[in-house]
């Protein structure tokens, strides 16, 4: 497999969403998230113990999306402003930036917003099968799929369809720590051309841990 940069990886994810079950590229170990993490923006300097309104937090992120390429080139401003959300947990917040909508799922980026107004783009760990069938772990700044967040359990779940019917792809759970999204489980189901019984995402073969 050819090495590609982070934008190439995201392009592959969206192509899977649109065209079907294509094998993803080998992830680029030189991911761009660390460089972005140095570019946090300040919120309300007078508020150390409480967060600004959701709209103010989101606007802080919107203002930097394109200059920092938070969406890896897949940014639809009207989608972001209509669908992005802020999940508050204690004195911190998880920002879910909906970068764009594809054929049957969306492209997401996540940001941690801290009590002092600093914010940090987050990376999500995923697994890809290489050409030998072995799974390779990669850290991505964006993810394609259908995402849900349970604020009570502080758990983010991302179901990434490999094709529209949803009979193959991946299912990942991430625990929100207040500063990171830590991978807890990752499941993956290969696509098949043969007629097989539909497998629910929760029953996909477990890759991690």
N, C-alpha and C positions, 0 to 999 in steps of 0.2 A: 504494500500500500504506500502511496505517496504521502509524504509529510505535507501538511497544509497549515496555514495560519488559522486563528480563531474564527475569522470571518468565513473561511472556507468550510469549517466544521459546521457553523450555523447554517450556511447555505445548503449543506448536505442534509441537515435536519429538516429544513423547510421543503427541500426537494422530496424527501421521504413522505412528508405530509401531503404533498401534491401529487406525486407520481407513483407512490407505492413503496414496496419494501426493497430499497436499495441498500447495499452494505455501506455503513458510514466509514469515513476516512480514519486513518490512524491519527489520534489527537496530537496536537502540537504541544510538546513539553514546555515551550516558552510562552505559555498563556499570558494574555494581556492584563488579567485582573490585578496583579500586584502593582503595576504602574498606575492603574486607575485609582487604586486605593489611596494614593498620596494626594488625590485631588478633591478631598472633601470640602464641603461648603458649609459656612456657618449659618445657623438659624437665628433664634432670638438670643442675643448676647446677655440679656438681663434675666433670662430664665434658666437657672441651673437645675432645678428640681422638677420642672414640668415641661411638657412638650407644646409646641405651637399647634394651632388648629391643623386638621388634616390637609386642608386646602393649601396652607402655607408650606407644609412639609412637601407635598406633591409638587408645588410650584418650584421649590428649591431644586428638586430632581429634574423636572422638565427643563429648567433653564440650562442644565449641563448635559442633557442627553446627547445632543449632536456634537458638541465640542469634545466630549470625552468618549464618544461612540459607545455609549452604554448598551446599545441594542445591537452592536456588531453589524451596523448597516441596515438593519431591518426595523425602521421606525416610521410609524404612521401616527402623526401627532393627534389626529382626531380620535383614533382608537385609544391611545394612551390616556387622553384627557377624559374620555368617557368611561373607561373600564379599570383604570389603575386604582389601587386601594392602599389604605394604611391600616395595619393591624397593631394595636397598642397592647403592650405587655409590660405592666409596671411603668417604670419611667423611661422605657425604650419603645421603639417602634420598628416593625418590619414593613418596608415599602414594597408592594408588589407592582412593578411597572409592566403593564401590558404593552409590549413594543409594537406588535402587529398581529393581525389575524390572517391565517392561511386557509386552506380549503376546509378543514374540519377541526382545527386546533389553533392555538395561539403561540406566540413567542413571548417569553417572559424574561425579565431581569429583576434582581432583588437587591435592595439596599437596606443596610442597618442604620437607623437614625438614633443618635445618642442624646442623653440629657443636656449636654453642653452645646447642642446644635451641630456637632460634627456628624458627618455621615460617610458611610463606607460601602462601595459596591461589593457584593458578595459573589462567591463562586460556588457552584454546585458540582459535587462529584457524580460522575456517571460511568457506566461501563459500556464498551463497544466490543463486539466480536471481531477479531482480526481475520485474515484470510485463512488461517489454520483452524478457526473455531475457538481459539482461546480468547478470554475476555481481558480487555485492557482498560485500566482505570484512567480517567481523565478528569480534569477540573475545568468547568465551563462557566463563562460569565453570563450566558443566556441558555435557555432551555426551551424546546418546543414541546407542547403537549396541552393537557387539560389539568389545571392546578386547582387544588382546594386547600384551605388552611383552617385547621381546627384550633381556635384560640384557647380553648380549655385545656387541650393537651399540648398546645404549642407545637403542632405537627403539620408540616407541609407535605402534601401528597401530589405527585405529578404522574399522570398517566400519559405516556407518549405513544400515540397510535402510529404504527408503521403503514397503515392504510385505513381508508375510511370506515370499513366495517368494524374495525377495532378488535380483530381476532389475533393480532400479533403486535409486538412492540415492547415497551418496558413500563414498569410501575416502580416508582421510587418514593421512599418516605424520608423526610429530613426533619430533625429536631431543631427547633429554634432555641438557641442558648441566650439570646439577648445581644449577641455579637456575631454569631455564625449560624449557618444552616449545616448541621452535621448529618451526614448520611447514616441512616439506621438500617434500611433494607433496600435491596435492589433486585427486581425480578425481570426476567426477559423471556419472551416467547418468539421463536423464529416464525417467519411467514412460511406457509406451505401452499402449494398449488393443488394439493389433493383435498378432497372433501373429508374433513375431519370434524369431530364434535367441537363446538365452540367452547373455548376455555376462558373463564372469567379472569380478568387481570390479577385478582388476588390469588389465583391458583397458578399463575405463571411460575416456571422453574426459578428457584431462588439462586441468584448469583452471589449476593453479599448479604450478610456476613457468611 
